[in-house]
Amino acid sequence: MKRLLGWLVAAAVALGFLLPLLWMLHASFRPEAEVFAGGLRGLVSVRGLGCDHYVSAWRRAALGIGLLNSFLQVAGILGLGLLFNSLAAFALARLEFPGRRGLFGLVLVLIILPVEVLAVPLLLTVRDLGLTGGHVRTLAALVLPFAVKAFNIYFLRQHFLALPRDLEEAAVVDGAGPFRIYWSVALPAIRPALATVLVLDVLTHWSDFIWPLIVCTRAESRTVQLSLANLFTQPPIQWGDILACAVLITLPVLLVFRLAQRHVVASDLGAGI
């Protein structure tokens, strides 16, 4: 009985979280005049459903170029980030060098700094580097400042510390150097942690708004969040189009999480602490 009651409570809580998403999905297919009609009871109505809002949102928000820019931004951050963050984490976890503890302390300090604090210094830096103005340069400005993250270095370092020393000692006996140990032994052993970092970065940068708003000064460099925001300021304000756009930009995040879910669940956030 207690088990059944637990399942019912869990289902009720899950439904409470899902209702806004279900309403958004259903309302995106409804005629504009009926988007807010009927409240939650409107979820069971199928009258007048159609895909007009999706066609309109794709055209009005230039969603195709927005999706492409966000995909390139996230892919660049993931590709560079997984390499550089894991290298730095492995060095801080396994290599002995002067100042290692102090350097790790600075990494921990950087975790607490929000992007709002760093926005102006980052903007001045990318401007001085000539990374503003063109499409390719703007893409570099979106990627490079966030390829290396203090939290990711800390998180991966904790998982490297949790690895048994026997693995490395066996690799050393076979003649492997530090980089070979990192690439062939340590990195495959922390795949769940890498998947967790990947999902967190996708969630963070797919929903980026402040930094793209600062550096994306041309329509062809807009990301999906700027495309969505444009529908709030571009007359006429069509809530059906806004909801359809929100559905479309949510689907890639759900897909990534679904593919990496098994690895994320296997990851231990407290490893090595």
C-alpha positions as CSV (number, residue, x, y, z in Angstrom):
1,M,0.0,0.0,0.0
2,K,2.8,2.4,0.9
3,R,4.5,1.6,-2.4
4,L,1.4,2.3,-4.4
5,L,0.9,5.6,-2.5
6,G,4.5,6.6,-3.2
7,W,3.9,5.9,-6.9
8,L,0.7,8.0,-6.9
9,V,2.4,10.9,-5.2
10,A,5.4,10.7,-7.6
11,A,3.0,10.6,-10.6
12,A,1.1,13.6,-9.3
13,V,4.3,15.6,-8.8
14,A,5.5,14.7,-12.3
15,L,2.2,15.7,-13.8
16,G,2.4,19.0,-12.0
17,F,5.8,19.7,-13.7
18,L,4.6,18.4,-17.1
19,L,1.3,20.3,-17.3
20,P,2.9,23.6,-18.4
21,L,4.9,21.8,-21.1
22,L,1.8,19.9,-22.2
23,W,-0.2,23.1,-22.4
24,M,2.6,24.8,-24.4
25,L,2.6,22.0,-26.9
26,H,-1.2,21.8,-27.2
27,A,-1.6,25.6,-27.4
28,S,1.0,25.9,-30.2
29,F,-1.4,24.0,-32.5
30,R,-4.5,26.0,-31.6
31,P,-5.8,29.0,-33.5
32,E,-4.5,32.3,-32.1
33,A,-7.9,33.4,-30.8
34,E,-8.2,30.2,-28.7
35,V,-4.6,29.9,-27.3
36,F,-5.7,31.0,-23.8
37,A,-9.3,29.8,-24.1
38,G,-10.6,27.1,-21.7
39,G,-7.6,27.0,-19.3
40,L,-6.5,23.5,-18.6
41,R,-9.7,22.1,-19.9
42,G,-8.5,23.3,-23.3
43,L,-5.9,20.5,-23.3
44,V,-8.6,18.0,-24.2
45,S,-10.0,20.1,-27.1
46,V,-8.9,19.1,-30.6
47,R,-11.0,21.7,-32.5
48,G,-9.1,23.8,-35.0
49,L,-5.7,22.2,-34.4
50,G,-3.1,22.9,-37.1
51,C,0.6,23.6,-37.9
52,D,0.1,27.3,-39.0
53,H,2.0,28.7,-36.0
54,Y,5.0,26.5,-36.7
55,V,5.2,27.7,-40.3
56,S,4.8,31.3,-39.2
57,A,7.3,31.1,-36.4
58,W,9.9,29.5,-38.6
59,R,9.6,32.3,-41.1
60,R,9.1,35.3,-38.8
61,A,11.9,34.4,-36.3
62,A,14.3,33.2,-39.0
63,L,14.5,30.1,-36.9
64,G,16.6,28.1,-39.4
65,I,19.6,30.4,-39.1
66,G,19.1,30.7,-35.3
67,L,19.1,26.9,-34.9
68,L,22.3,26.6,-37.0
69,N,24.1,29.4,-35.1
70,S,23.1,27.8,-31.7
71,F,24.1,24.4,-32.9
72,L,27.6,25.7,-34.0
73,Q,28.0,27.6,-30.8
74,V,27.1,24.6,-28.6
75,A,29.2,22.2,-30.7
76,G,32.2,24.5,-30.5
77,I,31.9,24.8,-26.8
78,L,31.5,21.1,-26.3
79,G,34.3,20.1,-28.6
80,L,36.9,22.5,-27.2
81,G,35.6,22.3,-23.6
82,L,35.7,18.5,-23.3
83,L,39.3,18.5,-24.5
84,F,40.7,21.5,-22.5
85,N,38.6,21.0,-19.3
86,S,39.6,17.3,-19.1
87,L,43.2,18.1,-19.7
88,A,43.3,20.7,-17.0
89,A,41.4,18.5,-14.6
90,F,43.7,15.5,-15.2
91,A,46.8,17.7,-14.7
92,L,45.3,19.1,-11.4
93,A,44.4,15.6,-10.2
94,R,47.4,13.4,-11.2
95,L,50.4,15.6,-12.1
96,E,52.7,17.0,-9.5
97,F,54.0,20.5,-10.2
98,P,54.7,23.7,-8.1
99,G,51.6,25.7,-7.3
100,R,49.1,23.0,-8.1
101,R,47.0,23.6,-4.9
102,G,47.0,27.4,-5.3
103,L,45.9,27.0,-9.0
104,F,43.1,24.7,-8.0
105,G,42.1,27.2,-5.3
106,L,41.8,29.9,-8.1
107,V,39.6,27.5,-10.1
108,L,37.3,27.2,-7.1
109,V,37.1,31.0,-6.8
110,L,36.1,31.4,-10.4
111,I,33.1,29.0,-10.0
112,I,31.2,31.7,-7.9
113,L,31.5,34.4,-10.6
114,P,28.3,34.7,-12.7
115,V,28.4,35.7,-16.4
116,E,26.8,39.1,-15.6
117,V,30.0,40.0,-13.7
118,L,32.3,38.9,-16.5
119,A,30.2,40.3,-19.4
120,V,31.8,43.7,-19.8
121,P,35.5,42.4,-19.4
122,L,34.7,39.6,-21.9
123,L,33.2,42.1,-24.4
124,L,36.2,44.3,-24.2
125,T,38.5,41.3,-24.7
126,V,36.6,39.9,-27.8
127,R,36.5,43.4,-29.2
128,D,40.3,43.9,-28.8
129,L,40.8,40.5,-30.4
130,G,38.7,41.6,-33.4
131,L,36.0,39.0,-32.8
132,T,33.0,41.3,-33.4
133,G,31.3,42.3,-36.7
134,G,31.3,39.3,-39.0
135,H,29.4,36.0,-38.8
136,V,32.4,33.8,-38.3
137,R,34.1,36.2,-35.9
138,T,30.8,36.5,-33.9
139,L,30.6,32.7,-33.7
140,A,34.2,32.7,-32.3
141,A,33.1,35.3,-29.7
142,L,30.2,33.0,-28.7
143,V,32.4,30.0,-28.3
144,L,35.9,30.9,-27.0
145,P,35.1,32.7,-23.7
146,F,33.1,29.7,-22.5
147,A,35.1,26.7,-23.8
148,V,37.0,26.4,-20.5
149,K,34.9,26.4,-17.3
150,A,36.0,26.4,-13.7
151,F,33.1,24.1,-12.6
152,N,33.8,21.6,-15.4
153,I,37.5,21.4,-14.4
154,Y,36.5,20.9,-10.7
155,F,33.9,18.3,-11.5
156,L,36.2,16.2,-13.8
157,R,39.1,16.5,-11.4
158,Q,37.0,14.9,-8.7
159,H,36.3,12.0,-10.9
160,F,39.9,11.6,-12.0
161,L,40.9,11.5,-8.3
162,A,38.4,8.7,-7.7
163,L,40.1,6.4,-10.2
164,P,42.2,3.6,-8.7
165,R,46.0,4.2,-9.0
166,D,46.4,0.6,-10.1
167,L,45.1,1.5,-13.6
168,E,47.8,4.1,-14.0
169,E,50.5,2.0,-12.6
170,A,49.7,-0.8,-15.0
171,A,49.8,1.7,-17.9
172,V,53.2,2.9,-16.7
173,V,54.5,-0.6,-16.6
174,D,53.4,-1.0,-20.3
175,G,55.4,2.1,-21.1
176,A,52.6,4.7,-21.3
177,G,53.4,8.4,-20.7
178,P,51.1,10.9,-18.9
179,F,49.2,11.9,-22.1
180,R,48.8,8.2,-23.1
181,I,47.4,7.5,-19.6
182,Y,45.1,10.4,-19.8
183,W,43.8,9.5,-23.3
184,S,43.6,5.7,-23.1
185,V,43.0,5.0,-19.4
186,A,41.6,7.9,-17.5
187,L,39.3,9.5,-20.0
188,P,37.4,6.3,-21.0
189,A,36.9,5.6,-17.3
190,I,35.0,8.8,-16.6
191,R,32.6,8.7,-19.5
192,P,29.6,9.2,-17.2
193,A,31.2,12.4,-15.9
194,L,31.9,13.6,-19.4
195,A,28.3,12.9,-20.4
196,T,27.1,14.9,-17.4
197,V,29.3,17.9,-18.4
198,L,28.0,17.6,-21.9
199,V,24.4,17.8,-20.8
200,L,25.0,20.7,-18.4
201,D,26.8,22.7,-21.2
202,V,24.0,22.0,-23.7
203,L,21.4,23.2,-21.2
204,T,23.5,26.3,-20.3
205,H,24.5,27.5,-23.7
206,W,21.4,26.5,-25.7
207,S,19.5,28.8,-23.4
208,D,22.1,31.6,-23.5
209,F,20.6,35.0,-23.8
210,I,22.7,37.8,-22.2
211,W,26.0,37.0,-24.0
212,P,24.5,36.5,-27.5
213,L,22.5,39.6,-27.0
214,I,25.7,41.5,-26.4
215,V,27.9,40.2,-29.2
216,C,25.3,39.2,-31.9
217,T,24.8,42.6,-33.6
218,R,23.6,41.3,-36.9
219,A,20.5,39.3,-37.9
220,E,22.5,36.5,-39.5
221,S,24.4,35.8,-36.2
222,R,21.3,35.5,-33.9
223,T,20.9,32.4,-31.8
224,V,17.6,30.6,-31.1
225,Q,17.0,32.5,-27.9
226,L,17.3,35.8,-29.7
227,S,15.1,34.5,-32.5
228,L,12.5,33.7,-29.8
229,A,12.9,37.1,-28.2
230,N,12.4,38.8,-31.5
231,L,8.8,37.4,-31.7
232,F,8.0,39.4,-28.5
233,T,9.0,42.7,-30.2
234,Q,8.1,42.1,-33.9
235,P,4.4,43.1,-34.5
236,P,2.0,41.5,-34.6
237,I,2.5,39.7,-31.3
238,Q,1.2,36.2,-32.0
239,W,1.3,33.9,-28.9
240,G,0.8,30.8,-31.0
241,D,4.0,31.6,-32.9
242,I,5.9,32.2,-29.7
243,L,4.7,28.9,-28.2
244,A,5.5,27.1,-31.4
245,C,9.0,28.6,-31.5
246,A,9.5,27.6,-27.8
247,V,8.5,24.0,-28.6
248,L,10.9,23.8,-31.5
249,I,13.9,25.1,-29.5
250,T,13.1,22.7,-26.6
251,L,13.2,19.5,-28.7
252,P,17.0,19.4,-29.2
253,V,17.6,19.7,-25.4
254,L,15.2,16.9,-24.7
255,L,16.8,14.7,-27.4
256,V,20.3,15.3,-25.9
257,F,19.2,14.6,-22.4
258,R,17.4,11.4,-23.5
259,L,20.5,10.1,-25.3
260,A,22.8,10.9,-22.4
261,Q,20.4,10.1,-19.6
262,R,21.9,6.7,-18.8
263,H,25.4,8.1,-18.4
264,V,24.2,11.1,-16.3
265,V,22.4,8.8,-13.9
266,A,25.6,6.7,-13.6
267,S,27.7,9.7,-12.7
268,D,28.5,10.4,-9.0
269,L,28.5,14.2,-8.3
270,G,30.5,13.6,-5.1
271,A,33.2,11.4,-6.6
272,G,36.6,12.2,-5.1
273,I,35.4,14.8,-2.6
